[in-house]
Amino acid sequence: MNNMADISRPTRTPQFEARLAKRYRAERNFKLMGQGAIVFSVAVLIFLLGNMLMNGIGGFQRAELAVPFNFAESGLTGDEVSLTAPSAVQTLEMQGMAEVVHFFAEEALGTEGADQLSDQAWRDVAAALTSDPALLSQTEPVLFNLPASSDLASGLAGEGSPEMQALASKLASEGKLAENWDWGFLSRSDATSPQAVGIWGALKGSILTMIITLVLAFPIGILAALYLEEYAPKNRWTDLIEVSINNLAAVPSIIFGLLGLAVFLAVFPNLRSAPLIGGMTLALMTMPVIVISGRNAIKAVPPSIRDGALAVGASPVQVVFHHVLPLALPGMLTGTIIGMARALGETAPLLLIGMRAFVATPPTDFMSPATVLPVQIFLWSDEIDRGFVERTSAAIVILLLFLLLMNSVAIYLRNKFEKTW
Amino acid sequence: MSPITLILIAIGLGLAGWLIGRAKAWSFQKADPEARPASRPIYHAWYVAIWVVIPVLVFITLWSFAAPQLITQSVLASPAAADLPTFGFERQAWLSEARAVAIGLAPGVFNEGAEALIEPFREAISFYNWIGFAVTIVIAVGGGIFAFLRIRPDFGARTKVERTVMIVLLLASLVAILTTFGIFASLVFETVRFFGMVSPVDFLFGTFWGPDPMSNPENPDGSRYGAIPLFWGTIFIGAIIAMIVAIPLGLMSAIYLTQYANPTLRAWVKPALEILAGVPTVVYGYFAALTIAPMIRDAAVAVGVTNASTESALAAGVVMGVMIIPFVSSMADDSIAAVPSAMRDGSYAMGATKSETISRVLFPAALPGIVAGIMLAVSRAIGETMIVVMAASTAANLSANPLDRMTTVTVQIVKMLTGEGSFDHPATLSAFALGFVLFLVTLALNFAALRVVKRFREAYE
C-alpha cells in the first residue's frame, strides 16, 4: 500500500510532506496575523467609541435637588415689565433671591442639604421667573430641580467623602436628589463647576469659526484648483504653486498655529481668541485639501466635454464655468466637507492663537472672544473634578456626532452624484 | 457700521448694477434685433457689477484698518482726552473701556475717568461711520456709472469680464505661495531672533532642556536650551513606538483586506478604518491620557516596575500608533493594488501559497510605495500635537525606557506659547525655532517620500 503511493506520487516523500505542512502552517499563521490586525483595529475603535459613549451618557445628566418654591410667600416683587427687562436678573439678585432660594431649600432638604445646593442654583429659578412672570403670583409651590453642588454630585456617584455619600443616599432615598437628564448642557456655556457647564458656547464658537473657514477656503480652493488644472501654463511659477500646495497639505497643523500667531495676531492684536482669526488660520490649513481634491474632481471630467464646448465656440472661461465646474462640483464639495470635518476637529493651531481662554458667554459675533469644541474638550480634560470627566466625554460625543454627520453628507454626495464616464 | 454691513451694501449695489447693466444691454437687442452685439447682455451685467463691487471691496479693506485709528485720533484730539493718563497701559485700558461702552459691548466703565470719553467716542464713531458709508456709496455709484456709460452694442464686455475672472483665479492660486512664504518668513524671522539670544550650537547639540520664562531675557542661559532631549523624545514616541504599533498592524490589515477578505467584510472594515482616521486628535489624546496611560502604568506596576509614570512615552506612542494605522493601511493598500495581477497569477501558477506570494512577490514589488507611505506616516506622527500634549509629559528626559516621562517638540511649542511669557523672551521664541526644525524635517520627509516613489517605482506595463 505504502509502496503503491510512492510509485504513483513519487515526489511525496516524508520530507516533502513535512515541508508542505510547514508551508501550510505558515499560510495559516499569516492569515491569522492579518485577521488579528483587523480585529485589533476594530476592537480599539469600538473600545474608544464605547468608552466615550458610556462616560458621555453620564455627562448629559446631572445631580439635581428637588426644591418646592412658593413664589407668593417668597417676598419677591416685580411685574411684567420689570421681570422681562434685560436687568431683571440683577433686580432679583438685589432682592436677595439667592437667600430666598436657600430658605426654601432649607425647608425642603434641611440645612445640610440646602448647603449643598449649587451657588448659582437661584439663577435657574430667576430664569424661569423672567421667562414666565405670571409665576410670581402663584400661590401653589412650584417644584424646581436645581443643580446640586459638585461634592454632592460625586457623593451620589458613590465617590467623594463618606459624609457626602451618606447625605446623597439619604436625600436620594427620600426622592429629593436624582440624576436628571440635563438638556441645559446643550444650551449653557463654560463654567467653573461641572454642574453648571454647557456646550453651547463652544459649539457656537465652532460654528462661527467654521463659517469663516468655509467662506475663505472654499472659493479660494476651488478657484485655485480650476486655475491649476485648466489654465496654468507649464512654467516655473506653476510648479512653485503646485509644490507649495502639496507641501502645505503635509505641514503639521501646529505650524499653521505658529503662522497665525506671528502674522494674524500681529496684524489684529485685539482679536485674540476671536472666531475670525481662528477661521482664517484653519482656512489656510483647509485650502490645500480642497485644492487637491478639487483637482482630482476636475481631472475626472473627460476631455471630450471640453472639446465639445470649444467646438461650438465657447471661450475657455465659458468651457470651464458652464461645463467643467458643474460636473466637477459634487466631487469638490465632497473634498470640501472632508476638509471642513478635519478643521472642525483641529485643536493645536487654535491653542496657539489663544482660543483657550475661559469664555463663559457664547460669542455674539466673529470678533468676540470664543472657544471651540475641541479646545473646550482639551480645557475640560485638564480639570481635576470628577464631574468634568463625564462632561468631557459628553462634549466628545457631540463633536463625534457632528463629524459623523459631515462625513455622511460627503459619502451621500459622492454616491449620489459621482459619475463614471 | 461694521465692515460686514458695508460689504452687504456693496453686494446689494452690485446686484443693482448687474440688473441695470443687463437691462441696458437688452435694450440694444430690442432696438435692433438684426444686430449682433459683441457680447451677450449677461456679460454687460457682470461688467457693471464688477466695477461696482471690486473698488468698493478694496476701499472697505483699507477703511477697516484706517477707521479705528481715525476714531481714536479724533477722540484724543477732543478736550475730554486731556485728563487721560499719559502712561501706556492705563491709557489703553481707559480708551478701550470707553470704546466698549460707546459701541454697547459693556454696560459701564470701571475707571471713572473713562466716563468722559464715552461721548467723544460715540460722536467719532457715528461721524466716521457716516463717512465710511458715504464713501462706499460714492465709489460704488461712480464705478457703476463709469461701467454703465461704456456699455454699447460693440463693446467687448465678455473679454473684459473673462480677463477679470482669470486674474481672480490667478490670485486664488497665489494664496498658496503666500501662505508658504508666510510660514517660512515668520518661522525664519523669529528663529533668527532666537538665535541672536541663544547660540545655535547650544540649541542643536545641548542635552539639557529647561527654559525659564521668568528669567532675565537680556542674559539667557544657553545651556538650558539644549533641544536634543526633545528631538529624541519626538523620535522615540513618533518614529519608534508609534511605528512599532502602526507598521505591522497597518500593513497586515491592508494585506488582509486586499488579499484575503471577502467583499462583505471589506465593505464593513474599510469604513471602520476611515472612522478611526477621522477621530479628532484631541479625542485620541483624551483617550490616551485617561484610559491607556493608567492601564499601562498599572500593568507596569503589576510586573514590578516601581517608578512607572502615568505620563509615559509608551501611552502616547501606542495611541499615536493606533491613530496612524489607517494612514499606513491605505498607503499600503494603494501600492499593493498597483502591482499588476499577472505577477500574482504567475506566482500562484508556480505553486506558491498565498502568503508566499504576498511576502515574496507582492510585497517587494510594492515596497517603494510602502516605504514612502511610512515616511509620510512618520512625518505626521512627529508633527502630531494633541496626543502628546495631553498624554506625554513636559519633562525633557534623555532615556530609552518607554515607561519614562518624555516630551516632544510639539509639546514644548504649545507649552512655551500658552504660558505667560513675553514675546521677546528666548523661551517663547524657542517655540518658533522648534517649529522651524519641525517644518524642515517634515518637508524633508515628504520630499524624500516623493523621491523614493519616483526613483524605485518599477514600470510594469
Contacts between the chains, C-beta under 8 A, distances in Angstrom:
chain1	res1	chain2	res2	distance
A	23	B	353	5.7
A	23	B	356	7.1
A	24	B	353	7.1
A	26	B	353	7.5
A	26	B	355	6.0
A	26	B	356	7.8
A	27	B	353	4.5
A	27	B	354	6.1
A	27	B	355	4.6
A	27	B	356	7.6
A	30	B	354	7.7
A	30	B	355	3.6
A	30	B	358	7.4
A	30	B	359	7.5
A	31	B	256	7.4
A	31	B	260	5.9
A	31	B	354	7.7
A	31	B	355	7.1
A	33	B	252	5.3
A	34	B	252	4.9
A	34	B	253	6.9
A	34	B	255	5.7
A	34	B	256	2.9
A	34	B	259	7.9
A	34	B	260	5.8
A	35	B	256	6.3
A	35	B	260	8.0
A	36	B	252	7.3
A	37	B	248	7.1
A	37	B	249	4.7
A	37	B	250	7.8
A	37	B	251	7.9
A	37	B	252	3.6
A	37	B	253	4.2
A	37	B	256	6.4
A	38	B	252	7.9
A	38	B	253	5.0
A	38	B	256	5.6
A	38	B	257	7.2
A	38	B	261	7.7
A	38	B	269	5.7
A	40	B	249	6.1
A	41	B	249	6.3
A	41	B	253	5.8
A	41	B	269	8.0
A	41	B	272	7.3
A	41	B	273	6.3
A	41	B	276	6.5
A	41	B	322	7.6
A	41	B	325	5.5
A	41	B	326	7.8
A	41	B	329	8.0
A	42	B	269	6.6
A	42	B	272	5.4
A	44	B	276	7.4
A	44	B	322	5.3
A	45	B	272	5.7
A	45	B	275	6.3
A	45	B	276	5.1
A	48	B	279	7.0
A	48	B	283	7.6
A	48	B	284	7.9
A	48	B	287	5.5
A	51	B	287	6.9
A	51	B	291	6.0
A	52	B	283	7.1
A	52	B	287	7.8
A	219	B	172	7.2
A	220	B	172	4.8
A	220	B	175	5.3
A	221	B	172	7.9
A	223	B	168	6.4
A	223	B	169	5.0
A	223	B	172	3.6
A	223	B	173	7.3
A	224	B	169	7.4
A	224	B	172	4.4
A	224	B	173	3.9
A	224	B	175	6.8
A	224	B	176	6.4
A	226	B	169	6.0
A	227	B	169	3.9
A	227	B	170	6.1
A	227	B	172	6.5
A	227	B	173	4.6
A	228	B	173	5.8
A	231	B	166	6.8
A	231	B	169	6.5
A	232	B	173	7.3
A	240	B	177	6.2
A	241	B	173	5.2
A	241	B	174	7.2
A	241	B	176	5.7
A	241	B	177	5.8
A	244	B	176	4.9
A	244	B	177	5.1
A	244	B	179	7.3
A	244	B	180	3.9
A	245	B	176	4.5
A	246	B	446	7.7
A	247	B	180	6.4
A	247	B	443	6.1
A	247	B	446	6.7
A	248	B	176	6.2
A	248	B	179	6.0
A	248	B	180	6.2
A	250	B	376	7.2
A	250	B	379	6.5
A	250	B	442	6.4
A	250	B	443	7.7
A	250	B	446	4.6
A	251	B	183	7.0
A	251	B	383	7.6
A	251	B	439	6.6
A	251	B	442	6.4
A	251	B	443	7.6
A	252	B	379	7.9
A	252	B	380	7.5
A	252	B	382	7.7
A	252	B	383	2.5
A	252	B	384	7.2
A	252	B	385	7.2
A	252	B	410	7.3
A	252	B	438	6.3
A	252	B	439	7.8
A	252	B	442	5.9
A	253	B	383	7.4
A	253	B	385	7.0
A	254	B	383	6.6
A	254	B	385	4.7
A	254	B	410	5.5
A	254	B	413	6.0
A	254	B	414	7.4
A	254	B	435	7.1
A	254	B	438	7.6
A	255	B	183	6.0
A	255	B	187	7.6
A	255	B	383	7.5
A	255	B	435	5.8
A	255	B	438	6.8
A	255	B	439	5.4
A	256	B	183	7.6
A	257	B	417	8.0
A	258	B	183	7.5
A	258	B	186	6.8
A	258	B	187	6.5
A	258	B	413	7.3
A	258	B	417	7.9
A	258	B	431	7.3
A	258	B	432	6.3
A	258	B	435	4.6
A	259	B	179	7.4
A	259	B	182	5.6
A	259	B	183	4.9
A	259	B	186	5.7
A	261	B	417	6.6
A	262	B	186	3.6
A	262	B	187	7.8
A	262	B	189	7.5
A	262	B	190	6.2
A	262	B	432	7.3
A	263	B	182	5.6
A	263	B	186	5.7
A	284	B	179	5.0
A	287	B	175	6.7
A	287	B	176	7.1
A	287	B	179	7.6
A	288	B	176	6.7
A	291	B	176	7.1
A	315	B	158	7.0
A	315	B	162	6.2
A	316	B	162	7.8
A	317	B	162	4.3
A	317	B	165	5.4
A	317	B	166	7.2
A	321	B	165	7.7
A	341	B	278	6.6
A	342	B	278	8.0
A	344	B	280	7.7
A	345	B	278	7.7
A	345	B	279	7.7
A	345	B	280	2.8
A	345	B	281	7.1
A	345	B	282	7.0
A	345	B	283	7.7
A	346	B	280	7.3
A	347	B	280	7.1
A	347	B	281	6.7
A	347	B	282	4.5
A	347	B	385	7.5
A	347	B	386	5.0
A	348	B	281	7.7
A	348	B	385	3.7
A	348	B	386	5.8
A	348	B	389	7.5
A	348	B	410	7.2
A	348	B	414	6.9
A	351	B	389	7.9
A	351	B	414	5.9
A	351	B	418	6.1
A	352	B	413	7.5
A	352	B	414	6.9
A	352	B	417	5.2
A	352	B	418	7.3
A	356	B	418	6.5
A	366	B	4	8.0
A	374	B	280	5.6
A	374	B	282	4.4
A	374	B	386	7.9
A	375	B	282	7.9
A	377	B	282	5.3
A	377	B	283	7.3
A	377	B	286	6.5
A	378	B	282	5.4
A	378	B	285	7.5
A	378	B	386	7.0
A	378	B	389	7.8
A	378	B	390	7.0
A	381	B	285	7.5
A	381	B	286	5.1
A	381	B	289	6.7
A	381	B	290	7.3
A	381	B	390	6.3
A	389	B	290	7.0
A	392	B	286	6.4
A	396	B	283	5.3
A	396	B	286	6.6
A	399	B	280	6.5
A	399	B	283	7.2
A	400	B	279	7.2
A	400	B	283	7.1
A	403	B	278	5.9
A	403	B	279	7.9
A	403	B	280	7.1
A	407	B	274	7.9
A	407	B	278	6.2
